[in-house]
Amino acid sequence: MSTHDILVPNIGDFDGVAVIEVLVSPGDTIAVEDSLITVESDKASMEIPSSHAGVVKEVLVKVGDEVAEGTAIVRVEAAAAA
């Protein structure tokens, strides 16, 4: 099994947005497109989806952190290939 860091994708014209909610915990099984965190800019809030399926090994951000495109948010042990 391999591990992957899931990164914040391009979320528009923001240098940094605040994490207002963490939606997963270590040990959770996630699928592609499951929401991982909720971030909020001065204009809107949005959920950041997973780009990989597997088991959450480590959550790398917490509520109050500021994230930007490319920030690692979750480390996942990849599910076995189908």
Residue pairs with C-beta under 8 A, 6 or more apart in sequence:
1 54
1 77
1 78
1 80
2 77
2 78
3 57
3 75
3 76
3 77
3 78
4 51
4 52
4 54
4 75
4 76
4 78
5 60
5 72
5 74
5 75
5 76
6 36
6 50
6 51
6 52
6 72
6 73
6 74
6 75
6 76
7 51
7 69
7 70
7 71
7 72
7 73
8 39
8 48
8 67
8 68
8 69
8 70
8 71
8 73
9 48
9 51
9 69
10 69
11 17
11 39
11 46
11 48
11 69
14 41
14 68
15 68
16 66
16 67
16 68
17 39
17 40
17 41
17 66
17 67
17 68
18 39
18 40
18 41
18 64
18 65
18 66
19 37
19 38
19 39
19 61
19 62
19 63
19 64
19 65
19 66
19 67
20 38
20 39
20 40
20 45
20 63
21 37
21 38
21 63
22 36
22 37
22 59
22 61
22 62
22 63
23 35
23 36
23 37
23 38
23 47
24 30
24 34
24 36
24 37
24 56
24 59
24 74
25 56
25 59
26 56
26 57
26 58
26 59
27 55
27 56
28 55
28 56
29 54
29 55
29 56
30 36
30 50
30 52
30 53
30 54
30 55
30 56
30 76
31 50
31 53
32 49
32 50
32 51
32 52
32 53
33 49
33 50
34 49
34 50
35 47
35 48
35 49
35 50
36 47
36 48
36 49
36 50
36 73
36 74
37 47
37 48
37 61
37 67
37 73
38 45
38 46
38 47
38 48
39 45
39 46
39 47
39 48
39 67
40 46
48 73
50 74
50 76
52 76
52 78
53 76
53 78
53 79
54 76
54 77
54 78
54 79
55 76
55 77
55 79
56 74
56 75
56 76
57 75
57 76
57 77
58 74
58 75
59 73
59 74
60 72
60 73
60 74
60 75
61 67
61 71
61 73
67 73
